[in-house]
Amino acid sequence: MYDPLKAKTKVALSVAASFVFGLALASQFGFVETAVELPVVQTAPAVAEEAVRPAMDLSEAFVNIADAVTPSVVRIETTRALAPERSAPGWFPYRGQQPRQDLPDVLPSSGSGFIISADGHVMTNNHVIDDAERISVILPDGRDFGARVVGTDPTTDIAVIKIEGDDFPPISLGSSDDVEVGEWVLAIGNPGFSRAAPDRLDYTVTAGIISAVGRSLNLINSTLYQDPDFEGNPGYAIENFIQTDAVINSGNSGGPMVNLRGQVIGINSAIMSRTGAYQGYGFAIPIDLAHQVMNDLITYGRVRRALLGIRGQSVASEDAEALGLPEVAGALVQSVTAGAPAGIAGLRLGDVITEIDGEKVETINDLQHLIALKAPGDRVSITFYRQTGQGDAMTAPAEVTVQLQEQPYTAPSAAAGAPQAQGRNADAIGIRVGEITREIAMELRLESTRGVVVEEIQINGPAHRKAINRGCVITEIGGEPIDSVRDYRDAVSRVAAGEVVSVIASCQPVGREPSMYNIRVPR
């Protein structure tokens, strides 16, 4: 007799057996993943927190300093010429002519700086902006400003520029007079890659210690002697660098070196290297000197340098032995300028200056630095040794008061408020365009002559930083179609400084679809 329950049970058992058999068969051929048991990973600290507490506290201090200081550190990009990008893809002659050879090839240049006042004053190195036709300042939040030069001083490699606006985050300035060898410092800046580059490294922070103070490398002197446009006396250059092993690379120039209180004690300026890459020797301009120069540049548009009126050298061991000095330290007077403050006060050849207003003078660099911190007209007390006769030992130290004069030479600088040149033939966004002739259309394989072609690009200008190159065809600006150069100029003229305009352009290689480039017109 047919039993329905028994029949259903047989079917169920058959299905189950078939499933088990199929699963086993599939596993043999690798159709089914088998469970993998992952190893147990240890996450407990290997060292007790108490055992490394000092290092952890220092690490936390670095984090806090970076958070506090980085918003004030800016990127500075400069343009030194308007030139064809002869290495750009799709480069070609226009209108059957060879590319213009009278415009020099110039690579984009960049460096760092830091905001020193809420109204937009920025301090940097002179060599970062020297000879720049256009200067752009990019804040950490991405805002982009055109900058004007307030003043420069090549003899100290200091420059002050300004961006328009308010409520900028100023950095805190400390004192380089308090710096001690072995002290922890952070160097903050930008390594110098273009904003258009995909591998850019922005706003780097490195740590190290103060390795030495009062270093003279003859860097500024050498640079000024080789500069045919420099009209002053390179001998007035002042070098009293702070040395550090914190990493300073290309593009960090002009950025701040800060102490553990987040105060600027120096301006990153140079490295010493046999390879061109960092090798452990970084140098910063002391902030006390930079602050003095900054005040002059903002107040007068130039540096008013105090004059003592001597030429000297650091005391060597032979000098100390011959002159009977108590130690190998001081600045040996080699000559005195007639009518200068030193001569008027009675200083003469062979005197050894050991103190200025109680500050010890160990080298000629110390003397230059201490005088540079004074203003013309200041009265200073000078402690010196003098030999009374041939072969006699030096007398006990004497003191004399000197009223400083102003050096006849003051480093040239841009007049305060002078606008920066926009570059030859450059428009508001840093390009020059031309009509698309039938010949150019054929050269670019365009379907029509609609639009305008970019003929020249301002290196590191607003358009260049957005990857617009020579040969790009612009067909729309701010939603307005562009059919001619007149259309282009009218559209650009309606964009105010500081505003963002959308540009539709097709760029090389040939056949690329139109793309949108949002460009901010510099203020």
Steps between C-alpha positions, in 0.01 A plus 500: 500500500630847405615701802532876418709581810745222425534619140570858608762384744682302228499808272639721775774253580590473131526879463715530810731224385531659156581841658773351720646308208494810278661714770779247548553478124507880464752535780729252326505724191539821699149628428430561866721712725607336820519706816849638579593554858682836533792527741444677827660846482646659811391862559603560857781760550842339504634765737321649796382857441678620813833378359473726192298784648764773427514404133121483475471843660747638244309337215177654625676835523604474134138430404374800696764730353422391144126554557563848637758621248411342164194724433737798484746340254436587136620382164651764271498446123674742267500574130810648346406513130231437243642229278392225263499157659726342246500166680123476528314225313342623180745786452495630145576813293217746439400664172782327321763671720755363740427548872611835637863483607513842669313370807722305741417158630439519875413225743235564768644593836359461848590532863348555840413788728299575812234753594621755754191718532124462473493757218703277268870579539710196411870445571720287276849486347604757243621224268149350494348808332805664341423628145146360511249657265205345680478360852222270620444405863304182571363448850464154659122524452552530124431872460720662236610866512711721280769674705691827475851564623528720809880494502806280463851486644743285298777549758304301760286299252178632657185612318155613609200466268131572558168346405176692521244399760459474873467244780794296372656272767831663606785294638674577830854640485748396769859605557807343345708649782361228730594211266728234648695221332317171551155659515219325312357687201253436217554618142177560308458574132425367155736279296436697183297282265250673274136498606421349161725202569326186627793414729515834681591499868344790684575635845763265633615503862842368602666486842859534614722685739706818489846386390681834524442875500684791342596315182642696205504314167574790262186400311342845474829670416575250225152538353517880497847507344371281216185707444563754221181690593601552862600865544612499862807383688490123565731566794197627692345153499427359845516127572442364848311180422343257745605147401264204542471136402125536439443412135488806272452429131440703187183705536523521880687830460312780671310268734521534878724316744312486831583404857296273727282797594395543138692826459707582192872516581630491143418501129600187308747622241771261380662158516860390465529200272740340254213332314234770498284289732470530875803363687433612856606864482213748491524873570252762610518880527458608865157650558636794702689624194207420270260685731720811492517487120124439478421809710716718275351359180144559619573846646738642238480261205876447542753394761668771708823324593710628792865581427793454740769564241766235540633206304606202705547127537446236765783462750711192419731314737801680349335836570425408859860389555658803333272750674495333840123449507348298784308277252460434128192715452405842371504709182840638401476849345695505173403847381281792606303708250585869520216705644305189605363451855776258607775746408319794657473303826874420496513137383804421287693234312594202720223542758311182587124544559366248750154636599216713365264628770607212722444235230811291440670526161684179415527543121468773239160350414382567855608863466320542167187337636487708818550827310234396247249472785554868578352801322687799358540756776513242781776539759681176583763410756803319356744303715843452343863410567789717379872431481702786652821436307684259271526165676304622801207304636150635458377744760202420717176526304384856439159636402396768257158628393432525127205667328422298188437659162300369204683303235525697174374192317156358559386190315267586211142392543169538328309809606234421755167451331646452153295244306671203346533485124269247344749376245541587136172471306336306785133555581320459833531122500853494357462410132499657154258368240466528123241437230467150359580524130424224252870406506500464879174305488659258254816478711295416811251288305211713620156470342451879491674832571273570797674612819846642568835326532743554788817638341704583810474398863630680804718253685345430840212736424137419591423315174832315499438368851174349374688313225394722209785498246589645164278351234188473716184621328265707718136492395316632805567731795257553786222337299552733201596349164833619361528539123775762475776677690261790560248264662778361718623842615148622573426190708824523700456873562169432675666277762603696808823440690457219749207342314501152349423458131419171326689441176402230251798393293627209292869434547759281333530222406270549204155355551475558874146583607432851637572535870404755764774700675394718792754782530521772765602842372778631727419786729 
